[in-house]
């Protein structure tokens, strides 16, 4: 897993995301997904930029179907921003870094 990006699983989702003290941006992705692979370096940069203010996590939808199903993930990549255990924003598809920062800043 990339520097600053945490891997979450169905078994750790509640603790790592829903009970987190800080906002958490979760990337719902899969190994075979081209746009998901394009998102990876963007998310590494986001993790460094927002270090100490927001956690960035990745959840592989193929390996963790319960969490993906619970949030109605139909296409990937889907990024969901959680704050105090609640969904505050949802983005579907690849987003460039500057656009993602603008969307995150509006919610933090």
N, C-alpha and C positions, 0 to 999 in steps of 0.2 A: 504494500500500500504506500502511496506517495507521502512525502513529508507533510505533516500537518493535517492529513486526511485520515479519518477514522473509518474502519470497516465495521458496519453493524450487521447483525443477523436477526432473524426472527426472535431468537432467545435473548438478545441483548437490546432490542429496539426500545422497549419501555424504559430501561435504565439509562441508556445512552442518549435517547432522543426525547421521550416524553417527560422524563424527570430531570432533564438537564437544567442547570442553573442559568445557562446562557442560551440564546437562540441557536437552532441547529438547522443547517441547510442539508437536506438529504438528497443525494443523487440516486434515483432508482435506475439501474443500468443492467446490461448483460455483456458478456465477453464478445459475442458475435455481432454486436451493434456498432456499426461504423460511426454514426454521430456521437454515440456514447464515448468511443475512444477519442474523438475530437474534443470532447468536453473535458477529458481527464487533465490535460495541462492547464486549462482555464481554471478548473476547480483547485488545482495545486496553488495557483497564483492567488485565488480568492482566499484560500485557507491561510496563506501567509499575510495577505493584506488585512484580513479581519481577525488575526490571531489575538486572543485575549478578549474579543468582543463577540465572536460567533464561532461555533464549531461547524466543520464541514465533514459530512459522513457519506459513505457510499454503501448501497445495499444492492447486492446482486439478486435480481428478480427470479432468476432460474433456480437459485439455491435457497431462496427465502420467499416462497409463494404466499405465506400467511400475511406478512406485512404488506406486500405488493397488492394482494387482494383486499386487505382492509382499507386501503386508500384508493381503490379503484384505478390502479395503474393499467391503462389500456395501450399506451405507446411509450416508448423510451427513446432518449432519456426524458424522464420527468423529474424535475427538481421541486421539492416541497420545502418551504421555510416554516419551521415550527418555532413557536415562542410560547413558553409556559405550557407546553404539551398540546397546544392548539395549532391548526394549520392557519397561517396568516397570508401565505402566497403560494402560488403553484405556477410553474413554468413548464411547458412541454416543448421538446425539441432543443436543438443546439442554440446556444446564446453566446454572442461574443462577450468578452470580459467587461468592456465598458457598459454594455447594456445590462448585464447581470448586476454590476455594481450599482447602477442607477436604480434598478428594481429593488435590490436589497436595502440600499440606503433609505428608500422611501418607507420601508417597514421597520427598520431598526430605530 
